[in-house]
Amino acid sequence: MPNGERRSQQQWRHQAVRWRRLAVEATTPHTKSHLLKLAQQCEFLAGDLLPTRTALSDSVKSQDVELADAAG
């Protein structure tokens, strides 16, 4: 962080939510994966447990369904 600035756990959680929202709107699988990894890193820094691969996979699948519903 610049100038030794630290973020609170709440700030890291909010950032994770922002990354996940962007991942829902991602146009490529690579971008979506990258954004979800950033969200996981923020959750880790917030002191939260990292989601399991299964939970993450289920989350991505449900987001894909939401996108398909919204598009069509």
Buried (B, 14 or more C-beta within 10 A) or exposed (E): EEEEEEBEEEEBBEBBEBBBEBBBEBEEEEEBBBBBEBBBBBBEBBEBEEBEEEEBEEBBEEBEEEBEEEEE
